[in-house]
Amino acid sequence: MKIERTKNATRNIIYGVFLKIYQLLGPFILRTIFIYTLGMEYLGLNSLFTSILSVLNLAELGVGSALVFSMYKPIAEDDTEKICALMNLYKLYYRIIGAVILIIGLILVPFIPKLISGSVPEDVNIYVLYLMNLGATVLSYWLFAYKTCLFGAHQRNDMIAKVTIVSSTLQYIIQAIFLISISNYYLYLTITLTTGIFNNLYAAYKSNKMYPKYKARGNLERTEVKEIHRKVRDLFTSKIGGAVVDSADTIVISTFLGLTTLAIYNNYFYIMSSIYGFIMIIFNACMAGVGNSLIVESEDKNYNDLKKFLYIVCWIASVCTCCLLGLYQPFMKMWVGEKSMLSFNLVICICIYFFVRNINTLINMYKDAAGMWHEDKWRPLVVSLANLGLNLILVHYIGLFGILLSTILTMAFIGMPWLIYNLFTVIFKRNAIEFIFKMLFYTGLVCIMCVITYAVCVHISLSGVVGFVVKGIVIFGIANVIFLGATFLIPEFGQTKELILKIIKRNF
């Protein structure tokens, strides 16, 4: 089966953007209602449980990516029997994963109070709330979750977007009604659990309708199963870094600085993650296409594509970083008030982390698309342990600033250089100097862009919604002019222009 990489990626990006706008506005409105009806302590508690369960979800890391990667070739060859056997294996994996998460989650129950510093809302039982969150996570694996692999392997993430929109709409409306009318956190979680079940069942229905010939049946050859087991083991350590870093930061903040500080930090992190999520649309939409390209295209073609992707990602990330730096504080002042704002030094750290994370994600996309998990299996583990160690040390001396600083330092100076070395040693088999210089050039450029745009922004005296909009337009315009003006002579500028025109011509 021939996969139309550009067509599918474009469709996935369009639906992905629509979904992200929806997922940004819906949760934002719901989060605002949550803050003003239940308060910051509840929000911090909700963030803590989410992070604990993210750590438990490490049991899944590797399974989804390994199975989807294993489907690329049989889909290209129309090997229905092998695809069905892979689905059957995926189903078994997810049943085991759900059981493992349930057992470990129950073992952790007595330790939950030790992860919270300071006061807890008086009208809730943290054990009951934790078990409700745990139940929602376990059921997400046991109820046909394995069927969604078909969408990713066929580069049809737009279908996942459609399913998510339907289930999320129900969740947001019902939760908002109950928060405003009753303000009960137990009901809030019950709705999350119920809509999660609906999401899995609806996704399974759509999968059966689109791919009726694919059923979870049959078995793979023993050698193939062993190879997938190896990929899963390698992917576990390969994926663990990104999952542990954010969750460890949240848990350390809750343990040492309290739920209120955690809630304030997570308000900022929520905005940053929402913007990052838009850029992730590009990565997710192109993942299967890159994997296919690495198999069928030449090494030079794939290396040029990497440089083009670096240009596109740095362009988007640079403009977004400038906007975050100039608009974070005005937005937070309007949204939650001055008492719930972080210092500007912490805002700078969040912006640096945002930019570094985007470049790191691009390199990781190529690593995952190539299935380069065995060679990279120790790097994420080392990075996550180094980050956790620095967190525990620096939080005692410089508080929240130390937690953010440790994340930036370990990602930029341990994880990324190691990842680039692995990528160019295994996949591209060439010197990485050109790529590193390009990356440093874009990094220097974004620093200049941030200084200029912020300097202009502080001289705009308008305040409120009007001031926010005017500042946003000015920052966005200046940032794009500087970036494009500084790069229009390099080859990637012309290649990106051709790609954009090709997409516009194809779709409009």
C-alpha positions in Angstrom: 0.0 0.0 0.0 1.5 3.3 -1.1 1.2 6.0 1.6 0.8 9.6 0.3 3.1 11.2 2.8 2.6 14.9 2.0 -1.2 14.5 1.5 -1.6 12.6 4.8 0.7 14.9 6.7 -1.2 17.9 5.5 -4.5 16.4 6.4 -3.2 15.4 9.8 -1.8 18.9 10.4 -5.1 20.6 9.4 -7.2 18.4 11.7 -4.5 18.6 14.4 -4.5 22.4 14.4 -8.3 22.4 14.7 -8.2 19.9 17.5 -5.5 21.8 19.4 -7.4 25.1 19.1 -10.4 23.2 20.5 -8.4 21.5 23.2 -6.8 24.8 24.1 -10.1 26.7 24.5 -12.1 24.0 26.1 -9.7 23.1 28.9 -8.8 26.7 29.4 -12.4 27.7 30.0 -12.8 24.6 32.2 -9.6 25.4 34.1 -10.8 28.9 34.7 -14.1 27.7 36.1 -12.1 25.2 38.2 -9.9 27.9 39.7 -12.8 30.2 40.6 -15.1 27.5 42.0 -12.8 25.0 43.7 -9.6 27.0 44.1 -5.8 26.6 43.6 -5.4 23.7 46.1 -7.8 21.5 44.2 -6.0 22.4 41.0 -2.6 21.5 42.5 -4.1 18.2 43.8 -5.4 17.4 40.3 -2.0 18.2 38.8 -0.2 15.9 41.3 -2.4 12.9 40.6 -1.9 13.4 36.9 1.8 13.4 37.3 1.8 10.3 39.5 -0.2 8.4 37.0 2.1 9.7 34.2 4.9 7.9 36.0 2.8 4.8 36.3 2.1 5.0 32.6 5.8 4.3 32.0 4.7 0.7 31.8 3.3 1.6 28.3 6.3 3.5 27.1 7.6 1.7 24.0 4.6 -0.6 23.3 2.6 1.8 21.1 5.6 3.1 19.2 7.2 -0.3 18.7 3.9 -1.8 17.3 3.2 1.1 15.0 6.8 1.0 13.7 6.4 -2.7 13.1 3.3 -2.0 11.0 4.9 0.3 8.5 6.3 -2.5 6.4 3.3 -4.9 6.3 1.0 -2.0 5.5 3.2 -1.0 2.6 3.1 -4.6 1.5 -0.6 -5.2 2.2 0.2 -8.0 4.5 -3.1 -8.3 6.3 -2.2 -11.5 8.2 0.8 -9.9 9.8 -1.1 -6.7 10.7 -3.8 -8.8 12.5 -1.1 -10.7 14.4 0.6 -7.5 15.4 -2.8 -6.2 16.7 -3.3 -9.4 18.7 0.1 -8.9 20.3 -0.7 -5.2 21.0 -4.0 -6.3 22.7 -2.1 -8.7 25.0 0.5 -6.1 25.8 -2.2 -3.6 26.9 -4.0 -6.1 29.1 -0.7 -6.8 30.9 0.1 -3.0 31.1 -3.3 -2.2 32.7 -2.8 -5.0 35.3 0.8 -3.8 36.1 -0.4 -0.1 36.5 -3.2 -1.3 38.8 -0.9 -3.3 41.0 1.8 -0.7 41.3 -0.8 2.0 41.8 -2.4 0.2 44.7 1.0 -0.4 46.3 1.6 3.4 46.2 -1.6 4.3 48.1 0.0 4.6 51.6 2.6 7.0 50.3 0.3 9.6 48.7 0.1 11.9 51.7 4.0 12.1 51.8 4.0 13.7 48.3 2.0 16.7 49.5 3.5 19.6 51.4 1.2 21.9 53.4 -2.6 21.8 53.6 -5.0 19.7 51.7 -8.7 20.6 51.0 -10.7 19.5 54.0 -13.7 18.1 52.3 -11.9 15.4 50.2 -10.4 12.1 50.8 -7.1 12.0 48.9 -7.1 8.1 48.8 -10.5 8.0 47.2 -9.6 10.6 44.6 -6.3 8.9 43.8 -8.1 5.5 43.3 -10.6 7.2 41.0 -7.8 8.6 38.9 -6.0 5.2 38.9 -9.2 3.4 37.8 -9.6 5.8 34.9 -6.0 5.1 33.8 -6.4 1.3 34.0 -9.6 1.3 32.1 -8.1 3.3 29.3 -5.8 0.4 28.6 -8.3 -2.4 29.0 -11.0 -1.0 26.7 -9.9 -1.5 23.1 -7.0 0.9 23.3 -5.0 -1.3 21.0 -7.2 -0.5 18.0 -5.9 3.1 17.8 -2.6 1.8 16.5 -4.2 1.4 13.1 -4.8 5.2 12.8 -1.2 6.0 13.6 0.3 3.3 11.3 -1.8 4.5 8.4 -0.9 8.1 9.0 -4.6 8.9 9.9 -4.2 10.8 13.1 -7.0 13.0 11.8 -9.4 10.2 12.8 -8.1 10.3 16.4 -8.7 14.1 16.4 -12.3 13.6 15.3 -12.9 11.0 18.0 -11.3 13.2 20.7 -13.4 16.2 19.7 -16.6 14.2 20.2 -15.7 12.8 23.6 -14.1 16.0 24.9 -17.1 18.1 24.0 -19.3 15.9 26.2 -16.7 16.0 29.0 -16.2 19.8 29.0 -19.9 20.7 28.9 -20.9 18.3 31.6 -18.0 19.2 33.9 -18.6 22.9 33.5 -22.2 22.5 34.4 -21.4 20.5 37.6 -18.6 22.8 38.6 -20.8 25.9 38.4 -23.9 24.3 40.0 -22.4 21.9 42.6 -18.6 22.5 42.7 -18.0 18.9 43.6 -14.5 17.4 42.8 -15.8 13.8 43.0 -18.3 14.4 40.3 -15.7 16.2 38.2 -13.5 13.1 38.3 -16.5 10.7 37.7 -17.2 12.6 34.5 -13.6 12.3 33.4 -13.7 8.5 34.0 -17.0 8.1 32.1 -16.0 10.1 29.0 -12.6 8.2 28.9 -14.6 5.0 28.6 -16.8 6.5 25.9 -13.6 7.7 24.0 -12.2 4.2 23.9 -15.4 2.6 22.7 -16.0 5.2 20.0 -12.4 5.0 18.8 -12.8 1.2 18.5 -16.0 1.6 16.6 -14.4 4.0 14.1 -11.4 1.7 13.7 -13.7 -1.3 12.9 -15.6 0.8 10.4 -12.5 2.0 8.6 -10.4 -1.1 8.7 -12.9 -4.0 8.9 -10.4 -6.6 7.6 -8.0 -6.0 10.5 -8.9 -8.1 13.6 -6.8 -9.1 16.6 -6.0 -12.7 15.6 -3.2 -14.9 14.7 0.4 -15.1 16.0 3.7 -13.8 14.8 6.8 -15.9 14.3 8.8 -16.4 17.5 11.8 -14.4 16.1 9.5 -11.5 15.2 8.0 -11.5 18.7 11.5 -11.5 20.2 12.5 -8.5 18.0 9.4 -6.6 19.1 10.1 -7.4 22.8 13.6 -6.1 22.3 12.3 -2.9 20.8 9.8 -2.5 23.7 12.6 -2.9 26.2 14.8 -0.4 24.4 11.9 2.0 24.0 11.1 1.9 27.7 14.4 3.5 28.6 14.3 5.6 25.4 10.9 7.2 26.2 11.3 7.3 30.0 13.2 10.6 30.0 10.6 13.0 28.7 7.8 11.3 30.8 9.8 11.4 34.0 11.1 15.0 33.6 7.7 16.8 33.7 6.2 14.4 36.2 9.3 14.6 38.5 9.2 18.4 38.4 5.5 18.4 39.5 6.0 15.8 42.3 9.0 17.6 43.7 7.2 21.0 43.7 4.2 19.4 45.5 6.5 17.6 48.0 8.7 20.6 48.9 6.7 23.8 47.9 3.1 22.8 48.3 -0.1 22.5 46.2 -0.7 26.2 45.8 2.8 26.8 44.3 2.3 23.7 42.1 -1.1 25.1 40.8 0.5 28.5 40.0 3.4 26.9 38.2 1.1 24.6 36.3 -0.9 27.5 35.1 2.2 28.8 33.3 3.2 25.3 32.2 -0.3 24.7 30.9 0.0 27.7 28.5 3.5 26.7 27.4 2.3 23.1 26.9 -0.7 24.3 24.8 1.6 26.2 22.5 4.0 23.3 22.3 1.1 21.0 21.5 0.4 23.0 18.3 4.0 22.4 17.2 3.7 18.8 18.1 1.0 18.5 15.5 3.7 18.8 12.9 5.8 16.1 14.5 2.8 13.7 14.9 1.5 14.4 11.4 4.9 13.7 9.8 6.1 10.8 12.0 4.8 8.0 9.8 5.9 9.8 6.6 9.4 10.3 8.0 9.5 6.6 8.9 8.4 5.7 5.4 10.9 8.1 3.8 13.8 6.7 5.9 13.0 3.3 4.4 12.5 4.2 0.7 14.5 7.5 0.2 18.3 8.1 0.0 20.4 9.2 3.0 21.1 12.6 1.4 17.4 13.2 0.8 16.6 12.4 4.4 19.4 14.6 5.8 18.2 17.6 3.7 14.6 16.9 5.0 16.0 17.0 8.6 17.6 20.4 7.9 14.4 21.7 6.4 12.4 20.4 9.4 14.9 22.1 11.7 14.3 25.4 9.9 10.5 25.1 10.1 10.5 24.1 13.8 13.0 26.8 14.8 11.0 29.4 12.8 7.7 28.5 14.6 9.4 28.0 18.0 11.3 31.3 17.8 8.2 33.3 17.1 6.2 31.5 19.8 9.1 32.0 22.3 9.0 35.8 21.6 5.3 35.8 22.1 5.5 33.9 25.4 8.2 36.2 26.8 6.2 39.4 26.0 2.7 38.2 26.7 3.0 35.7 29.6 2.7 38.2 32.4 0.0 40.5 30.9 -2.1 37.4 30.2 -1.6 35.9 33.7 -2.5 39.2 35.3 -5.8 39.2 33.4 -6.5 35.5 34.0 -5.6 34.7 37.6 -4.5 38.1 39.1 -1.1 39.4 40.3 -1.2 37.2 43.5 -1.0 34.1 41.3 1.9 35.1 39.1 5.5 33.9 39.0 8.6 36.2 38.8 9.9 37.3 35.4 13.1 35.3 35.9 11.0 32.2 36.0 9.1 33.3 32.9 12.5 33.5 31.1 13.4 30.0 32.2 10.0 28.6 30.9 10.6 30.3 27.6 14.2 28.8 27.3 12.8 25.4 28.2 10.1 25.8 25.5 12.6 26.5 22.7 15.0 23.8 23.8 12.2 21.2 24.1 11.0 21.8 20.5 14.5 21.2 19.0 14.9 18.1 21.2 11.5 16.8 20.0 12.4 17.2 16.4 15.6 15.1 16.8 13.5 12.5 18.8 11.0 12.3 16.0 13.7 11.1 13.6 15.0 8.7 16.2 11.6 7.2 16.7 10.7 7.1 13.0 13.9 5.2 12.4 13.3 2.8 15.3 16.7 3.8 16.7 15.8 2.8 20.3 18.5 0.2 21.1 21.4 2.6 20.5 19.6 5.4 22.4 18.2 3.4 25.3 20.5 4.7 28.1 20.5 8.4 27.3 16.9 9.2 28.5 17.5 7.3 31.7 20.7 9.2 32.5 19.0 12.5 31.7 15.9 11.9 33.8 18.0 10.7 36.8 20.3 13.7 36.5 17.3 16.0 36.3 15.7 14.4 39.4 19.0 14.7 41.3 19.5 18.3 40.5 15.8 19.0 41.3 16.2 17.6 44.8 19.4 19.6 45.4 18.5 22.9 43.9 14.9 23.1 45.3 16.4 23.5 48.8 18.5 26.5 47.7 16.6 28.4 45.0 13.2 26.8 45.1 11.1 26.7 41.9 13.9 28.4 39.9 16.2 25.5 40.7 13.6 23.0 39.4 13.3 24.8 36.0 17.1 25.3 35.8 17.8 21.7 36.3 15.4 20.7 33.6 17.0 23.1 31.1 20.6 22.1 31.9 20.1 18.4 31.7 18.2 18.6 28.5 20.5 21.0 26.7 23.9 19.8 27.9 23.4 16.1 28.5 20.4 14.8 26.5 20.6 16.8 23.3 24.3 16.4 22.5 24.1 12.7 23.2 21.0 12.3 21.0 22.6 14.2 18.1 25.6 12.0 18.3 23.5 8.8 18.2 21.4 10.2 15.3 24.4 11.0 13.1 26.3 7.9 14.0 23.5 5.4 13.3 21.1 7.1 10.7 23.0 9.7 8.7 26.5 8.4 9.1 28.1 11.8 8.7 29.7 14.6 10.7 27.1 16.5 12.7 29.0 19.8 12.7 26.9 21.5 10.0 23.7 20.5 11.8 25.0 21.7 15.2 26.1 25.1 13.7 22.7 25.6 12.2 21.1 24.8 15.5 23.4 27.3 17.3 22.6 29.9 14.7 18.9 29.6 15.2 19.4 29.6 19.0 21.4 32.9 18.8 18.8 34.3 16.4 15.9 33.6 18.8 17.9 35.4 21.6 18.2 38.5 19.5 14.5 38.3 18.5 13.4 38.0 22.2 15.5 41.0 23.2 14.2 43.2 20.4 10.5 42.2 20.7 10.5 42.5 24.5 12.2 45.9 24.3 9.5 47.1 21.9 6.7 45.4 24.0 7.5 47.2 27.3 7.1 50.6 25.5 3.5 49.8 24.6 1.5 51.5 27.4 -1.8 50.0 26.5 -3.2 47.5 29.1 -6.0 45.0 29.4 -7.4 43.0 26.5 -6.6 45.8 23.9 -3.0 46.1 25.1 -2.6 42.3 25.1 -3.9 42.0 21.5 -1.8 45.0 20.2 1.4 43.6 21.9 0.7 40.2 20.4 0.3 41.6 16.9 3.5 43.7 17.2 5.6 40.8 18.6 4.3 38.4 16.0 5.1 40.7 13.2 8.6 41.8 14.3 9.6 38.3 15.2 8.7 36.9 11.7 10.4 39.8 10.0 13.6 39.3 11.9 13.7 35.5 11.4 12.8 35.5 7.7 15.1 38.5 7.1 18.0 36.7 8.7 17.5 33.4 6.9 16.1 34.2 3.4 19.5 33.5 1.8 19.9 29.9 3.2 18.7 26.9 1.2 16.1 25.9 3.8 14.2 29.2 3.3 13.6 28.4 -0.4 12.7 24.7 0.3 10.2 25.7 3.0 8.7 28.3 0.6 8.3 25.6 -2.0 6.7 23.2 0.5 4.2 25.8 1.7 3.2 26.7 -1.9 2.8 23.0 -2.7 0.5 22.5 0.3 -1.5 25.5 -0.5 -1.9 24.4 -4.2 -2.9 20.9 -3.2 -5.5 22.0 -0.7 -6.9 25.2 -2.1 
